[in-house]
Amino acid sequence: MTTTVKTKIVRIGNSQGIRIPKSILEQLGFSEEVELEVLPDQLIIRSVHSPRYGWEAQFEAMAKAEDDQLLDEETLTLTEWDETEWEW
């Protein structure tokens, strides 16, 4: 579904901005922080996701496919670095 709305650029203090209707913000699920991307003749506004957004679903898919095993062999002996530098 595409929604097109015309709006005016307004003065906000020493800056300028646009007012986005509440219905559009709710439809998009935007919070208080967004990401802006500038392209030729375009301004893209997108929601900011946490750095680990979507990881839970990916981990569930890995577990279902039994692809959630360790890649390295477990080592039972600690190295000097493990003993002196690593905080357990």
N, CA, C and O atoms as a Tinker XYZ file with bonds, in Angstrom:
   352  protein
     1  N      0.842000   -1.175000    0.000000    73     2
     2  CA     0.000000    0.000000    0.000000    64     1     3
     3  C      0.890000    1.242000    0.000000    63     2     4     5
     4  O      1.787000    1.368000    0.834000    81     3
     5  N      0.645000    2.133000   -0.913000    73     3     6
     6  CA     1.406000    3.366000   -1.007000    64     5     7
     7  C      0.549000    4.522000   -0.528000    63     6     8     9
     8  O     -0.606000    4.665000   -0.928000    81     7
     9  N      1.128000    5.341000    0.332000    73     7    10
    10  CA     0.447000    6.530000    0.830000    64     9    11
    11  C      1.256000    7.737000    0.395000    63    10    12    13
    12  O      2.463000    7.798000    0.628000    81    11
    13  N      0.590000    8.704000   -0.242000    73    11    14
    14  CA     1.255000    9.929000   -0.649000    64    13    15
    15  C      0.561000   11.095000    0.035000    63    14    16    17
    16  O     -0.658000   11.240000   -0.054000    81    15
    17  N      1.338000   11.920000    0.714000    73    15    18
    18  CA     0.806000   13.069000    1.423000    64    17    19
    19  C      1.688000   14.257000    1.097000    63    18    20    21
    20  O      2.913000   14.147000    1.143000    81    19
    21  N      1.092000   15.387000    0.770000    73    19    22
    22  CA     1.863000   16.614000    0.570000    64    21    23
    23  C      1.951000   17.335000    1.896000    63    22    24    25
    24  O      0.987000   17.367000    2.662000    81    23
    25  N      3.103000   17.910000    2.164000    73    23    26
    26  CA     3.293000   18.691000    3.381000    64    25    27
    27  C      4.233000   19.833000    3.060000    63    26    28    29
    28  O      4.922000   19.817000    2.040000    81    27
    29  N      4.257000   20.818000    3.930000    73    27    30
    30  CA     5.120000   21.975000    3.717000    64    29    31
    31  C      6.323000   21.894000    4.642000    63    30    32    33
    32  O      6.255000   21.327000    5.732000    81    31
    33  N      7.416000   22.468000    4.188000    73    31    34
    34  CA     8.599000   22.604000    5.039000    64    33    35
    35  C      8.359000   23.824000    5.916000    63    34    36    37
    36  O      8.064000   24.910000    5.419000    81    35
    37  N      8.490000   23.634000    7.235000    73    35    38
    38  CA     8.195000   24.699000    8.188000    64    37    39
    39  C      9.430000   25.036000    9.007000    63    38    40    41
    40  O     10.332000   24.213000    9.163000    81    39
    41  N      9.457000   26.264000    9.529000    73    39    42
    42  CA    10.548000   26.697000   10.383000    64    41    43
    43  C     10.329000   26.111000   11.769000    63    42    44    45
    44  O      9.240000   26.211000   12.336000    81    43
    45  N     11.399000   25.488000   12.317000    73    43    46
    46  CA    11.386000   24.946000   13.669000    64    45    47
    47  C     12.641000   25.483000   14.347000    63    46    48    49
    48  O     13.725000   24.916000   14.206000    81    47
    49  N     12.486000   26.582000   15.085000    73    47    50
    50  CA    13.649000   27.232000   15.676000    64    49    51
    51  C     14.553000   27.770000   14.587000    63    50    52    53
    52  O     14.098000   28.486000   13.695000    81    51
    53  N     15.848000   27.426000   14.653000    73    51    54
    54  CA    16.799000   27.854000   13.622000    64    53    55
    55  C     16.890000   26.858000   12.479000    63    54    56    57
    56  O     17.698000   27.032000   11.566000    81    55
    57  N     16.073000   25.822000   12.522000    73    55    58
    58  CA    16.100000   24.783000   11.491000    64    57    59
    59  C     14.797000   24.784000   10.712000    63    58    60    61
    60  O     13.926000   25.629000   10.919000    81    59
    61  N     14.687000   23.842000    9.835000    73    59    62
    62  CA    13.437000   23.625000    9.107000    64    61    63
    63  C     13.095000   22.150000    9.206000    63    62    64    65
    64  O     13.975000   21.312000    9.397000    81    63
    65  N     11.827000   21.840000    9.076000    73    63    66
    66  CA    11.412000   20.445000    9.178000    64    65    67
    67  C     10.077000   20.225000    8.524000    63    66    68    69
    68  O      9.483000   21.138000    7.950000    81    67
    69  N      9.617000   19.006000    8.619000    73    67    70
    70  CA     8.292000   18.653000    8.120000    64    69    71
    71  C      7.501000   18.031000    9.264000    63    70    72    73
    72  O      8.073000   17.462000   10.193000    81    71
    73  N      6.205000   18.146000    9.185000    73    71    74
    74  CA     5.324000   17.507000   10.155000    64    73    75
    75  C      4.793000   16.242000    9.510000    63    74    76    77
    76  O      4.239000   16.271000    8.411000    81    75
    77  N      4.968000   15.142000   10.203000    73    75    78
    78  CA     4.492000   13.847000    9.696000    64    77    79
    79  C      3.211000   13.505000   10.449000    63    78    80    81
    80  O      3.221000   13.458000   11.679000    81    79
    81  N      2.106000   13.265000    9.737000    73    79    82
    82  CA     0.848000   12.951000   10.411000    64    81    83
    83  C      0.976000   11.733000   11.326000    63    82    84    85
    84  O      1.690000   10.779000   11.020000    81    83
    85  N      0.271000   11.789000   12.449000    73    83    86
    86  CA     0.301000   10.727000   13.451000    64    85    87
    87  C     -0.075000    9.377000   12.841000    63    86    88    89
    88  O      0.519000    8.355000   13.183000    81    87
    89  N     -1.050000    9.369000   11.947000    73    87    90
    90  CA    -1.491000    8.103000   11.343000    64    89    91
    91  C     -0.361000    7.431000   10.560000    63    90    92    93
    92  O     -0.249000    6.205000   10.554000    81    91
    93  N      0.473000    8.239000    9.901000    73    91    94
    94  CA     1.598000    7.674000    9.142000    64    93    95
    95  C      2.658000    7.149000   10.102000    63    94    96    97
    96  O      3.203000    6.067000    9.884000    81    95
    97  N      2.959000    7.905000   11.169000    73    95    98
    98  CA     3.938000    7.438000   12.157000    64    97    99
    99  C      3.488000    6.117000   12.784000    63    98   100   101
   100  O      4.299000    5.210000   12.971000    81    99
   101  N      2.213000    6.010000   13.105000    73    99   102
   102  CA     1.693000    4.765000   13.683000    64   101   103
   103  C      1.765000    3.626000   12.685000    63   102   104   105
   104  O      2.114000    2.502000   13.046000    81   103
   105  N      1.436000    3.908000   11.435000    73   103   106
   106  CA     1.489000    2.880000   10.381000    64   105   107
   107  C      2.904000    2.345000   10.213000    63   106   108   109
   108  O      3.100000    1.150000    9.991000    81   107
   109  N      3.889000    3.230000   10.320000    73   107   110
   110  CA     5.288000    2.835000   10.145000    64   109   111
   111  C      5.907000    2.276000   11.418000    63   110   112   113
   112  O      6.918000    1.576000   11.357000    81   111
   113  N      5.313000    2.576000   12.569000    73   111   114
   114  CA     5.859000    2.103000   13.832000    64   113   115
   115  C      7.117000    2.852000   14.241000    63   114   116   117
   116  O      7.958000    2.308000   14.955000    81   115
   117  N      7.253000    4.106000   13.790000    73   115   118
   118  CA     8.427000    4.901000   14.142000    64   117   119
   119  C      8.397000    5.260000   15.622000    63   118   120   121
   120  O      7.341000    5.536000   16.192000    81   119
   121  N      9.578000    5.252000   16.230000    73   119   122
   122  CA     9.705000    5.701000   17.609000    64   121   123
   123  C     10.246000    7.124000   17.570000    63   122   124   125
   124  O     10.027000    7.840000   16.593000    81   123
   125  N     10.942000    7.537000   18.607000    73   123   126
   126  CA    11.450000    8.906000   18.657000    64   125   127
   127  C     12.723000    9.110000   17.844000    63   126   128   129
   128  O     13.128000   10.250000   17.617000    81   127
   129  N     13.360000    8.033000   17.404000    73   127   130
   130  CA    14.604000    8.167000   16.654000    64   129   131
   131  C     14.454000    7.502000   15.292000    63   130   132   133
   132  O     13.956000    6.381000   15.189000    81   131
   133  N     14.888000    8.201000   14.249000    73   131   134
   134  CA    14.854000    7.666000   12.891000    64   133   135
   135  C     16.207000    7.867000   12.236000    63   134   136   137
   136  O     17.052000    8.606000   12.742000    81   135
   137  N     16.404000    7.211000   11.117000    73   135   138
   138  CA    17.638000    7.332000   10.345000    64   137   139
   139  C     17.290000    8.043000    9.035000    63   138   140   141
   140  O     16.292000    7.711000    8.394000    81   139
   141  N     18.101000    9.006000    8.642000    73   139   142
   142  CA    17.888000    9.733000    7.395000    64   141   143
   143  C     18.946000    9.342000    6.380000    63   142   144   145
   144  O     20.126000    9.227000    6.709000    81   143
   145  N     18.514000    9.138000    5.143000    73   143   146
   146  CA    19.441000    8.852000    4.046000    64   145   147
   147  C     19.142000    9.832000    2.925000    63   146   148   149
   148  O     17.991000    9.988000    2.515000    81   147
   149  N     20.167000   10.483000    2.439000    73   147   150
   150  CA    19.997000   11.463000    1.376000    64   149   151
   151  C     20.467000   10.853000    0.067000    63   150   152   153
   152  O     21.598000   10.380000   -0.044000    81   151
   153  N     19.582000   10.871000   -0.923000    73   151   154
   154  CA    19.881000   10.423000   -2.280000    64   153   155
   155  C     19.558000   11.586000   -3.218000    63   154   156   157
   156  O     18.908000   12.543000   -2.798000    81   155
   157  N     19.993000   11.527000   -4.469000    73   155   158
   158  CA    19.639000   12.617000   -5.388000    64   157   159
   159  C     18.111000   12.808000   -5.444000    63   158   160   161
   160  O     17.377000   11.883000   -5.793000    81   159
   161  N     17.654000   13.992000   -5.104000    73   159   162
   162  CA    16.226000   14.363000   -5.116000    64   161   163
   163  C     15.356000   13.518000   -4.190000    63   162   164   165
   164  O     14.143000   13.451000   -4.389000    81   163
   165  N     15.943000   12.876000   -3.187000    73   163   166
   166  CA    15.158000   12.046000   -2.268000    64   165   167
   167  C     15.698000   12.160000   -0.848000    63   166   168   169
   168  O     16.897000   12.334000   -0.634000    81   167
   169  N     14.805000   12.060000    0.095000    73   167   170
   170  CA    15.157000   11.939000    1.504000    64   169   171
   171  C     14.425000   10.706000    2.011000    63   170   172   173
   172  O     13.195000   10.656000    1.995000    81   171
   173  N     15.173000    9.723000    2.456000    73   171   174
   174  CA    14.574000    8.485000    2.957000    64   173   175
   175  C     14.640000    8.514000    4.473000    63   174   176   177
   176  O     15.702000    8.728000    5.056000    81   175
   177  N     13.489000    8.297000    5.108000    73   175   178
   178  CA    13.400000    8.248000    6.564000    64   177   179
   179  C     13.040000    6.818000    6.927000    63   178   180   181
   180  O     12.020000    6.292000    6.480000    81   179
   181  N     13.887000    6.190000    7.744000    73   179   182
   182  CA    13.595000    4.805000    8.129000    64   181   183
   183  C     13.764000    4.640000    9.632000    63   182   184   185
   184  O     14.487000    5.391000   10.286000    81   183
   185  N     13.086000    3.650000   10.151000    73   183   186
   186  CA    13.149000    3.348000   11.572000    64   185   187
   187  C     14.545000    2.868000   11.940000    63   186   188   189
   188  O     15.209000    2.195000   11.153000    81   187
   189  N     14.979000    3.219000   13.139000    73   187   190
   190  CA    16.265000    2.764000   13.647000    64   189   191
   191  C     16.020000    1.482000   14.428000    63   190   192   193
   192  O     15.201000    1.444000   15.346000    81   191
   193  N     16.731000    0.451000   14.056000    73   191   194
   194  CA    16.615000   -0.823000   14.760000    64   193   195
   195  C     17.832000   -1.002000   15.652000    63   194   196   197
   196  O     18.910000   -0.474000   15.379000    81   195
   197  N     17.636000   -1.749000   16.709000    73   195   198
   198  CA    18.762000   -2.027000   17.589000    64   197   199
   199  C     19.808000   -2.843000   16.824000    63   198   200   201
   200  O     19.466000   -3.509000   15.847000    81   199
   201  N     21.066000   -2.806000   17.245000    73   199   202
   202  CA    22.118000   -3.534000   16.530000    64   201   203
   203  C     21.835000   -5.020000   16.385000    63   202   204   205
   204  O     22.316000   -5.644000   15.439000    81   203
   205  N     21.075000   -5.595000   17.289000    73   203   206
   206  CA    20.804000   -7.032000   17.233000    64   205   207
   207  C     19.373000   -7.341000   16.780000    63   206   208   209
   208  O     18.842000   -8.417000   17.054000    81   207
   209  N     18.759000   -6.373000   16.078000    73   207   210
   210  CA    17.398000   -6.548000   15.592000    64   209   211
   211  C     17.326000   -7.781000   14.688000    63   210   212   213
   212  O     18.114000   -7.904000   13.751000    81   211
   213  N     16.406000   -8.679000   14.955000    73   211   214
   214  CA    16.207000   -9.861000   14.124000    64   213   215
   215  C     17.052000  -11.063000   14.511000    63   214   216   217
   216  O     16.886000  -12.142000   13.942000    81   215
   217  N     17.961000  -10.893000   15.473000    73   215   218
   218  CA    18.832000  -12.011000   15.844000    64   217   219
   219  C     18.034000  -13.177000   16.414000    63   218   220   221
   220  O     18.335000  -14.332000   16.114000    81   219
   221  N     17.023000  -12.894000   17.231000    73   219   222
   222  CA    16.270000  -13.969000   17.868000    64   221   223
   223  C     15.653000  -14.896000   16.820000    63   222   224   225
   224  O     15.734000  -16.117000   16.950000    81   223
   225  N     15.041000  -14.327000   15.789000    73   223   226
   226  CA    14.441000  -15.135000   14.725000    64   225   227
   227  C     15.507000  -15.934000   13.985000    63   226   228   229
   228  O     15.280000  -17.088000   13.621000    81   227
   229  N     16.672000  -15.321000   13.762000    73   227   230
   230  CA    17.752000  -16.028000   13.079000    64   229   231
   231  C     18.266000  -17.202000   13.920000    63   230   232   233
   232  O     18.535000  -18.281000   13.392000    81   231
   233  N     18.401000  -16.981000   15.239000    73   231   234
   234  CA    18.854000  -18.058000   16.115000    64   233   235
   235  C     17.843000  -19.201000   16.152000    63   234   236   237
   236  O     18.226000  -20.371000   16.173000    81   235
   237  N     16.554000  -18.863000   16.161000    73   235   238
   238  CA    15.525000  -19.906000   16.140000    64   237   239
   239  C     15.602000  -20.713000   14.848000    63   238   240   241
   240  O     15.472000  -21.937000   14.874000    81   239
   241  N     15.811000  -20.046000   13.730000    73   239   242
   242  CA    15.934000  -20.731000   12.443000    64   241   243
   243  C     17.174000  -21.628000   12.426000    63   242   244   245
   244  O     17.130000  -22.740000   11.900000    81   243
   245  N     18.278000  -21.146000   12.999000    73   243   246
   246  CA    19.493000  -21.955000   13.066000    64   245   247
   247  C     19.267000  -23.208000   13.913000    63   246   248   249
   248  O     19.691000  -24.302000   13.541000    81   247
   249  N     18.596000  -23.039000   15.051000    73   247   250
   250  CA    18.337000  -24.183000   15.927000    64   249   251
   251  C     17.438000  -25.189000   15.231000    63   250   252   253
   252  O     17.655000  -26.395000   15.347000    81   251
   253  N     16.442000  -24.717000   14.515000    73   251   254
   254  CA    15.522000  -25.605000   13.799000    64   253   255
   255  C     16.270000  -26.404000   12.723000    63   254   256   257
   256  O     15.980000  -27.577000   12.489000    81   255
   257  N     17.232000  -25.748000   12.079000    73   255   258
   258  CA    18.019000  -26.411000   11.030000    64   257   259
   259  C     19.218000  -27.157000   11.617000    63   258   260   261
   260  O     20.039000  -27.694000   10.872000    81   259
   261  N     19.323000  -27.193000   12.946000    73   259   262
   262  CA    20.433000  -27.819000   13.656000    64   261   263
   263  C     21.779000  -27.267000   13.186000    63   262   264   265
   264  O     22.756000  -28.001000   13.038000    81   263
   265  N     21.800000  -25.976000   12.960000    73   263   266
   266  CA    23.005000  -25.292000   12.509000    64   265   267
   267  C     23.529000  -24.368000   13.608000    63   266   268   269
   268  O     24.122000  -23.328000   13.322000    81   267
   269  N     23.308000  -24.750000   14.853000    73   267   270
   270  CA    23.705000  -23.907000   15.982000    64   269   271
   271  C     24.781000  -24.583000   16.825000    63   270   272   273
   272  O     24.775000  -24.480000   18.052000    81   271
   273  N     25.687000  -25.261000   16.169000    73   271   274
   274  CA    26.769000  -25.960000   16.858000    64   273   275
   275  C     28.014000  -25.088000   16.867000    63   274   276   277
   276  O     28.180000  -24.218000   16.013000    81   275
   277  N     28.894000  -25.327000   17.843000    73   275   278
   278  CA    30.160000  -24.613000   17.897000    64   277   279
   279  C     31.021000  -24.952000   16.686000    63   278   280   281
   280  O     31.028000  -26.093000   16.225000    81   279
   281  N     31.734000  -23.978000   16.180000    73   279   282
   282  CA    32.599000  -24.198000   15.032000    64   281   283
   283  C     33.963000  -24.742000   15.441000    63   282   284   285
   284  O     34.595000  -25.480000   14.685000    81   283
   285  N     34.414000  -24.377000   16.634000    73   283   286
   286  CA    35.714000  -24.814000   17.114000    64   285   287
   287  C     35.553000  -25.920000   18.143000    63   286   288   289
   288  O     34.552000  -25.990000   18.856000    81   287
   289  N     36.560000  -26.781000   18.206000    73   287   290
   290  CA    36.582000  -27.799000   19.247000    64   289   291
   291  C     36.721000  -27.135000   20.596000    63   290   292   293
   292  O     37.437000  -26.144000   20.735000    81   291
   293  N     36.049000  -27.665000   21.577000    73   291   294
   294  CA    36.212000  -27.128000   22.920000    64   293   295
   295  C     37.594000  -27.498000   23.440000    63   294   296   297
   296  O     38.047000  -28.631000   23.275000    81   295
   297  N     38.244000  -26.555000   24.056000    73   295   298
   298  CA    39.542000  -26.843000   24.661000    64   297   299
   299  C     39.385000  -26.820000   26.167000    63   298   300   301
   300  O     38.762000  -25.918000   26.728000    81   299
   301  N     39.946000  -27.803000   26.801000    73   299   302
   302  CA    39.829000  -27.904000   28.242000    64   301   303
   303  C     40.996000  -27.239000   28.959000    63   302   304   305
   304  O     40.913000  -26.977000   30.159000    81   303
   305  N     42.066000  -26.966000   28.253000    73   303   306
   306  CA    43.224000  -26.332000   28.884000    64   305   307
   307  C     43.202000  -24.847000   28.600000    63   306   308   309
   308  O     42.928000  -24.419000   27.478000    81   307
   309  N     43.489000  -24.075000   29.608000    73   307   310
   310  CA    43.530000  -22.634000   29.456000    64   309   311
   311  C     44.907000  -22.197000   28.997000    63   310   312   313
   312  O     45.918000  -22.787000   29.378000    81   311
   313  N     44.938000  -21.170000   28.186000    73   311   314
   314  CA    46.222000  -20.624000   27.753000    64   313   315
   315  C     46.672000  -19.580000   28.773000    63   314   316   317
   316  O     45.917000  -19.210000   29.672000    81   315
   317  N     47.903000  -19.114000   28.623000    73   315   318
   318  CA    48.413000  -18.074000   29.516000    64   317   319
   319  C     47.555000  -16.811000   29.393000    63   318   320   321
   320  O     47.267000  -16.144000   30.386000    81   319
   321  N     47.156000  -16.499000   28.168000    73   319   322
   322  CA    46.293000  -15.329000   27.946000    64   321   323
   323  C     44.980000  -15.498000   28.697000    63   322   324   325
   324  O     44.515000  -14.556000   29.339000    81   323
   325  N     44.372000  -16.683000   28.629000    73   323   326
   326  CA    43.122000  -16.939000   29.351000    64   325   327
   327  C     43.285000  -16.675000   30.844000    63   326   328   329
   328  O     42.404000  -16.099000   31.482000    81   327
   329  N     44.401000  -17.096000   31.384000    73   327   330
   330  CA    44.607000  -16.985000   32.819000    64   329   331
   331  C     44.950000  -15.580000   33.278000    63   330   332   333
   332  O     44.592000  -15.190000   34.390000    81   331
   333  N     45.647000  -14.803000   32.432000    73   331   334
   334  CA    46.100000  -13.489000   32.875000    64   333   335
   335  C     45.255000  -12.330000   32.344000    63   334   336   337
   336  O     45.104000  -11.319000   33.030000    81   335
   337  N     44.713000  -12.456000   31.155000    73   335   338
   338  CA    44.034000  -11.333000   30.525000    64   337   339
   339  C     42.509000  -11.428000   30.562000    63   338   340   341
   340  O     41.834000  -10.407000   30.690000    81   339
   341  N     41.973000  -12.604000   30.454000    73   339   342
   342  CA    40.532000  -12.777000   30.351000    64   341   343
   343  C     39.859000  -12.606000   31.711000    63   342   344   345
   344  O     40.331000  -13.139000   32.716000    81   343
   345  N     38.761000  -11.865000   31.735000    73   343   346
   346  CA    37.991000  -11.703000   32.964000    64   345   347
   347  C     36.836000  -12.683000   32.935000    63   346   348   349
   348  O     35.956000  -12.584000   32.080000    81   347
   349  N     36.831000  -13.623000   33.857000    73   347   350
   350  CA    35.782000  -14.646000   33.911000    64   349   351
   351  C     34.619000  -14.180000   34.691000    63   350   352
   352  O     33.642000  -14.914000   34.840000    81   351
